[in-house]
Amino acid sequence: MHSIFYYSHELATYDFGPDHPFKPERAQKTFELCRRYGVLDLQHMTLKDPPALEHEKLLLAHSEDYLEALRRVGQGEIFKEMLSFGIGPEDNPPLRGIYDWSRRCAGATWDGMIELLDKDTDIIFNPLGGFHHAFRSQAAGFCYINDIVIAIREALNHGLKITYMDIDAHHGDAVQDAFYREDGVQFISIHESGQYLYPYSGSVEESGDGKGEGFTVNIPLPPKTDDEVYLEVFHRIVLPLVKGFRPDVLVAQLGADTLVSDPLTDLMLTNNSYTEIVRELKGLCGKILATGGGGYDIYRTARCWTLAWAILNDVEPRDEFAGLVGGMMFGPEVEVSSLYDRPYTVKGPDKDKIRQEVDRTIRYLIRRHHLR
């Protein structure tokens, strides 16, 4: 096995502003935790600096005029036309340096795909990637450059089949849009229902069009969904679908904003279900490209991504400072004294209502995709 972890301190300390919920610092916390728990310096692992993506590769996902507008914004220009590209609203501020920052974040995901395609590499993780809301000519949802679409397009150009698995609490709308009419990409998104949460899309009826019919699978979940219900959906729907598709590469957007403490979402998962999902995904495909994504409780997100990296590499995190006199937990583990969360279960009428709604979704998808 060979795996690559992409990281840059410069990218991880880029600042979206004190009031903006997106904090690249999550990647720094993840990097520090991986080092602390001894899961980043093993012989089969490589730490790699994200390269800046060339313009021609950006065109795999974005239009020329959008990229030019983003480049101008990155140089500090403010102009009226940028609003038509989604730059300037609260979610996507016109930040100096955003073009070059986004090019390098995307460069890591693209370079990771090239490593999987051309070399004896099995696992890629880019915690600075996962920007699944950026459309061809539109910034949206904190996303400016869609690294995922670029990497998948590269793989398709090499004749491979791709499963895209999105476990972010928000629907992966722009990735869905990019491949909605194609049969080379199996798109699966488990997310909080668009009835309640941005980007207000991803209904169970959205299933692809033309030759892509049936290759898009959306699993919307009601607020307060817990580990038990989430895992049932994953096992009954996702596992048989991916096994049937048999992808050459599995691209996993591992957003961690499904957790009970996340300030922007309403799901109530712990990282116990999150890690079980990652373990199952690891067993589905020999080549995995994993990215970050959402996650606005930065310490819990760092724990999730540290555990995900360890699981993908079949290693057990061990705190080298545990038991030392004067040793102490820092931010990411402080409330539980562990990388793992305490179990949490929703009960009573809320759970009954959630189960009824999710059971309807499961039955629909079983019929739609002829599952047992």
C-alpha positions as CSV (number, residue, x, y, z in Angstrom):
1,M,0.0,0.0,0.0
2,H,1.1,3.6,-0.7
3,S,-0.9,6.6,0.4
4,I,-0.5,10.4,0.1
5,F,-1.7,13.1,2.5
6,Y,-1.8,16.6,0.9
7,Y,-1.1,19.5,3.2
8,S,0.2,23.1,3.2
9,H,0.5,25.2,6.3
10,E,0.1,28.3,4.0
11,L,-3.2,27.0,2.7
12,A,-4.4,25.9,6.1
13,T,-3.9,29.4,7.6
14,Y,-5.7,31.3,4.8
15,D,-8.4,33.5,6.4
16,F,-11.9,33.9,5.1
17,G,-12.6,36.5,7.9
18,P,-13.5,36.3,11.6
19,D,-17.2,36.0,10.9
20,H,-17.1,33.5,8.1
21,P,-17.9,29.9,9.2
22,F,-15.4,28.3,6.8
23,K,-12.1,27.8,8.6
24,P,-9.2,26.2,6.6
25,E,-7.5,25.8,10.0
26,R,-9.4,22.5,10.3
27,A,-6.7,21.0,8.0
28,Q,-4.0,22.3,10.3
29,K,-5.7,20.7,13.4
30,T,-6.1,17.5,11.4
31,F,-2.4,17.5,10.4
32,E,-1.3,18.1,14.0
33,L,-3.6,15.3,15.4
34,C,-2.3,12.8,12.8
35,R,1.2,13.6,13.8
36,R,0.4,13.3,17.5
37,Y,-1.3,10.0,17.0
38,G,1.4,8.5,14.9
39,V,-0.6,8.0,11.7
40,L,1.3,10.4,9.4
41,D,4.9,9.2,9.5
42,L,4.7,5.6,8.5
43,Q,6.8,4.1,5.8
44,H,4.1,3.7,3.2
45,M,2.9,7.3,3.5
46,T,3.9,10.4,1.6
47,L,3.2,14.0,2.7
48,K,2.9,16.2,-0.4
49,D,2.6,19.9,-1.0
50,P,-0.5,20.8,-3.1
51,P,0.6,22.0,-6.5
52,A,-1.2,24.9,-8.3
53,L,-3.5,23.6,-11.0
54,E,-2.8,24.7,-14.5
55,H,-5.4,26.8,-16.3
56,E,-6.3,24.1,-18.9
57,K,-7.2,21.7,-16.1
58,L,-9.4,24.3,-14.4
59,L,-11.4,24.4,-17.6
60,L,-12.4,20.8,-17.0
61,A,-15.0,22.2,-14.5
62,H,-15.2,25.9,-15.2
63,S,-15.8,28.5,-17.9
64,E,-13.2,30.9,-19.2
65,D,-15.1,34.0,-18.2
66,Y,-15.7,32.7,-14.6
67,L,-12.0,31.9,-14.2
68,E,-11.0,35.3,-15.4
69,A,-13.4,37.0,-13.0
70,L,-12.1,34.9,-10.1
71,R,-8.5,35.7,-11.1
72,R,-9.3,39.4,-11.0
73,V,-10.9,39.1,-7.6
74,G,-7.9,37.3,-6.3
75,Q,-5.7,40.2,-7.4
76,G,-7.8,42.5,-5.3
77,E,-10.2,43.9,-7.9
78,I,-13.8,44.7,-7.0
79,F,-16.2,45.0,-9.9
80,K,-19.9,44.8,-10.5
81,E,-19.8,41.8,-12.9
82,M,-18.4,39.5,-10.2
83,L,-21.8,39.4,-8.6
84,S,-23.2,37.5,-11.6
85,F,-20.6,34.8,-10.9
86,G,-21.7,34.4,-7.3
87,I,-18.7,36.3,-5.9
88,G,-19.5,39.0,-3.4
89,P,-22.4,37.5,-1.4
90,E,-21.8,36.7,2.2
91,D,-21.0,33.1,1.5
92,N,-18.4,33.8,-1.1
93,P,-16.6,37.0,-0.3
94,P,-14.1,38.6,-2.8
95,L,-10.9,37.7,-1.0
96,R,-7.5,38.7,-2.1
97,G,-5.6,35.5,-3.1
98,I,-8.7,33.4,-3.4
99,Y,-7.8,32.4,-7.0
100,D,-4.4,31.0,-6.2
101,W,-5.6,29.4,-2.9
102,S,-8.4,27.6,-4.8
103,R,-6.0,26.5,-7.6
104,R,-3.8,24.8,-5.1
105,C,-6.6,23.2,-3.1
106,A,-7.9,21.8,-6.4
107,G,-4.4,21.0,-7.5
108,A,-4.0,18.5,-4.6
109,T,-7.2,16.7,-5.6
110,W,-6.3,16.5,-9.3
111,D,-2.7,15.5,-8.5
112,G,-4.1,12.8,-6.2
113,M,-6.2,11.4,-9.0
114,I,-3.1,11.3,-11.3
115,E,-1.2,9.5,-8.6
116,L,-3.9,6.9,-8.4
117,L,-4.1,6.5,-12.2
118,D,-0.4,6.4,-13.0
119,K,1.4,5.0,-10.0
120,D,1.2,2.3,-7.3
121,T,-0.8,4.6,-5.0
122,D,-4.0,3.3,-3.3
123,I,-5.1,6.1,-0.9
124,I,-5.3,9.9,-1.3
125,F,-6.5,12.3,1.3
126,N,-6.8,16.1,0.7
127,P,-8.4,17.7,3.7
128,L,-8.2,21.1,1.8
129,G,-10.5,19.8,-0.9
130,G,-14.1,18.8,-1.3
131,F,-15.7,22.0,-2.8
132,H,-18.8,20.3,-4.1
133,H,-21.0,23.5,-4.6
134,A,-18.9,25.3,-7.2
135,F,-20.7,25.3,-10.5
136,R,-19.2,25.9,-14.0
137,S,-19.7,29.7,-13.8
138,Q,-20.8,30.2,-10.3
139,A,-19.2,30.3,-6.8
140,A,-21.5,29.0,-4.2
141,G,-21.6,27.6,-0.6
142,F,-18.0,28.7,0.3
143,C,-16.8,26.9,-2.9
144,Y,-14.9,28.7,-5.8
145,I,-13.2,25.9,-7.7
146,N,-14.8,22.4,-7.9
147,D,-11.8,20.2,-7.3
148,I,-14.0,17.1,-7.3
149,V,-15.4,17.6,-10.8
150,I,-11.9,18.4,-12.2
151,A,-10.5,15.2,-10.7
152,I,-13.4,13.0,-11.9
153,R,-13.2,14.5,-15.4
154,E,-9.5,13.6,-15.5
155,A,-10.4,10.0,-14.6
156,L,-13.2,9.8,-17.2
157,N,-10.7,11.0,-19.8
158,H,-8.6,7.9,-18.9
159,G,-11.6,5.7,-19.5
160,L,-12.3,4.8,-15.9
161,K,-15.6,4.3,-13.9
162,I,-16.0,6.5,-10.9
163,T,-18.2,6.2,-7.8
164,Y,-18.6,9.6,-6.1
165,M,-19.8,9.2,-2.5
166,D,-20.7,12.4,-0.6
167,I,-21.4,12.1,3.1
168,D,-21.4,15.9,3.7
169,A,-24.6,17.2,5.4
170,H,-25.2,19.4,2.4
171,H,-26.2,18.0,-1.0
172,G,-23.3,17.8,-3.5
173,D,-25.3,19.8,-6.0
174,A,-22.6,21.0,-8.4
175,V,-21.0,17.6,-8.7
176,Q,-24.4,16.1,-9.5
177,D,-25.1,18.8,-12.1
178,A,-21.8,18.1,-13.8
179,F,-22.5,14.3,-14.4
180,Y,-26.3,14.2,-14.3
181,R,-26.5,13.0,-17.9
182,E,-23.5,10.6,-17.9
183,D,-23.2,6.9,-17.1
184,G,-19.5,6.8,-16.2
185,V,-20.0,8.3,-12.8
186,Q,-22.2,6.8,-10.1
187,F,-23.2,9.8,-7.9
188,I,-24.4,9.1,-4.4
189,S,-25.2,11.7,-1.8
190,I,-26.5,11.2,1.8
191,H,-27.4,14.6,3.2
192,E,-29.9,16.5,5.2
193,S,-33.0,17.1,3.2
194,G,-33.2,20.1,1.0
195,Q,-36.5,20.9,2.6
196,Y,-34.5,22.2,5.5
197,L,-31.0,22.9,4.5
198,Y,-28.9,24.6,1.8
199,P,-28.6,24.1,-1.2
200,Y,-32.3,23.0,-1.0
201,S,-31.8,20.3,-3.6
202,G,-31.1,16.5,-3.7
203,S,-34.5,15.1,-3.5
204,V,-34.9,11.3,-3.8
205,E,-36.6,11.8,-7.2
206,E,-33.4,13.4,-8.7
207,S,-31.9,10.3,-10.4
208,G,-30.2,11.4,-13.6
209,D,-31.3,12.1,-17.1
210,G,-30.7,10.5,-20.6
211,K,-27.9,7.9,-20.4
212,G,-27.3,9.0,-16.8
213,E,-30.8,7.9,-15.7
214,G,-30.4,5.9,-12.5
215,F,-26.7,6.8,-11.9
216,T,-27.6,9.6,-9.6
217,V,-28.8,8.5,-6.1
218,N,-29.9,11.0,-3.5
219,I,-30.7,10.0,0.1
220,P,-32.2,13.0,1.9
221,L,-32.5,12.7,5.7
222,P,-34.7,14.6,8.1
223,P,-33.2,16.8,10.9
224,K,-32.2,14.9,14.0
225,T,-31.2,11.8,12.1
226,D,-28.9,9.8,14.4
227,D,-26.2,7.1,13.8
228,E,-28.6,4.2,13.9
229,V,-30.8,5.5,11.1
230,Y,-27.9,6.8,9.0
231,L,-26.1,3.5,9.1
232,E,-29.3,1.6,8.1
233,V,-29.6,3.7,5.0
234,F,-26.0,3.2,4.2
235,H,-26.1,-0.5,4.5
236,R,-29.4,-1.1,2.7
237,I,-28.9,1.3,-0.2
238,V,-25.3,2.5,-0.6
239,L,-23.4,-0.8,-0.2
240,P,-25.3,-2.8,-2.7
241,L,-25.3,0.0,-5.3
242,V,-21.5,0.5,-5.1
243,K,-20.8,-3.2,-5.2
244,G,-23.0,-3.5,-8.3
245,F,-21.3,-0.6,-10.1
246,R,-17.8,-1.8,-9.3
247,P,-15.9,1.4,-9.8
248,D,-12.2,1.7,-10.7
249,V,-11.8,4.6,-8.3
250,L,-14.0,5.7,-5.4
251,V,-14.0,9.5,-4.8
252,A,-15.3,10.2,-1.3
253,Q,-16.2,13.7,0.0
254,L,-15.9,13.2,3.7
255,G,-17.5,16.4,5.0
256,A,-17.9,16.2,8.8
257,D,-20.8,18.6,9.3
258,T,-23.3,15.8,10.0
259,L,-22.1,15.8,13.6
260,V,-24.5,16.7,16.5
261,S,-22.4,19.7,17.4
262,D,-22.2,21.3,14.0
263,P,-23.5,24.9,14.1
264,L,-24.8,25.0,10.5
265,T,-26.7,21.7,10.2
266,D,-29.4,19.7,12.0
267,L,-28.3,16.0,11.8
268,M,-27.2,14.4,15.0
269,L,-24.5,11.9,14.2
270,T,-21.3,11.0,16.1
271,N,-18.0,10.1,14.6
272,N,-18.8,6.5,15.5
273,S,-21.1,6.2,12.5
274,Y,-18.8,8.4,10.4
275,T,-15.9,6.0,11.0
276,E,-18.0,2.9,10.2
277,I,-18.9,4.5,6.9
278,V,-15.2,5.1,6.1
279,R,-14.4,1.5,7.0
280,E,-17.1,0.2,4.7
281,L,-16.0,2.5,1.8
282,K,-12.4,1.2,2.3
283,G,-13.6,-2.3,1.5
284,L,-15.5,-1.3,-1.6
285,C,-12.6,-0.2,-3.9
286,G,-8.9,-0.6,-4.0
287,K,-8.3,3.0,-5.1
288,I,-9.8,5.8,-3.0
289,L,-9.5,9.6,-3.4
290,A,-10.8,11.2,-0.2
291,T,-11.3,14.9,0.4
292,G,-12.5,17.1,3.2
293,G,-15.7,19.2,2.8
294,G,-18.0,20.7,5.4
295,G,-17.4,20.7,9.1
296,Y,-17.8,23.8,11.1
297,D,-17.1,22.5,14.6
298,I,-13.4,22.5,13.7
299,Y,-12.2,20.3,16.6
300,R,-14.7,17.5,15.9
301,T,-14.0,17.8,12.2
302,A,-10.3,17.3,12.9
303,R,-11.0,14.2,14.9
304,C,-13.2,12.8,12.1
305,W,-10.5,13.4,9.5
306,T,-7.7,12.0,11.7
307,L,-9.7,8.8,12.2
308,A,-10.7,8.6,8.5
309,W,-7.0,8.9,7.5
310,A,-6.0,6.2,10.0
311,I,-8.8,3.8,8.8
312,L,-8.0,4.3,5.2
313,N,-4.4,3.3,6.0
314,D,-5.4,0.3,8.3
315,V,-3.6,1.8,11.2
316,E,-4.6,2.4,14.8
317,P,-4.1,5.9,16.3
318,R,-2.1,5.9,19.4
319,D,-1.5,9.0,21.6
320,E,2.2,9.0,22.4
321,F,1.6,11.4,25.3
322,A,-1.1,9.4,27.0
323,G,-0.4,8.7,30.7
324,L,2.5,11.1,30.9
325,V,2.7,13.3,34.0
326,G,1.6,16.8,32.9
327,G,0.2,15.5,29.7
328,M,-3.2,16.9,28.6
329,M,-5.7,16.8,25.8
330,F,-5.9,19.8,23.6
331,G,-8.9,21.2,21.6
332,P,-9.9,18.3,19.4
333,E,-10.2,15.7,22.1
334,V,-10.8,17.8,25.2
335,E,-14.5,17.1,25.7
336,V,-14.3,13.3,25.4
337,S,-10.6,12.6,26.2
338,S,-10.5,10.5,23.0
339,L,-10.6,10.7,19.2
340,Y,-14.0,9.0,19.4
341,D,-17.3,10.6,20.4
342,R,-19.6,9.3,23.1
343,P,-22.6,7.5,21.7
344,Y,-25.7,9.5,21.1
345,T,-29.2,8.3,20.2
346,V,-32.4,10.2,19.4
347,K,-35.5,8.7,21.2
348,G,-39.2,9.1,21.5
349,P,-41.6,10.8,19.1
350,D,-38.8,12.5,17.2
351,K,-37.2,9.1,16.4
352,D,-40.5,7.6,15.3
353,K,-41.1,10.4,12.9
354,I,-37.6,10.2,11.5
355,R,-37.9,6.5,11.0
356,Q,-41.2,6.8,9.2
357,E,-39.8,9.3,6.8
358,V,-36.5,7.4,6.2
359,D,-38.4,4.1,5.7
360,R,-40.3,5.7,2.8
361,T,-37.1,6.8,1.2
362,I,-35.6,3.4,1.6
363,R,-38.6,1.7,0.1
364,Y,-38.6,4.1,-2.9
365,L,-34.9,3.5,-3.6
366,I,-35.2,-0.3,-3.2
367,R,-37.9,-0.3,-5.9
368,R,-36.2,2.3,-8.1
369,H,-32.9,0.4,-8.2
370,H,-34.3,-3.2,-7.9
371,L,-32.5,-3.9,-4.6
372,R,-33.4,-6.6,-2.2
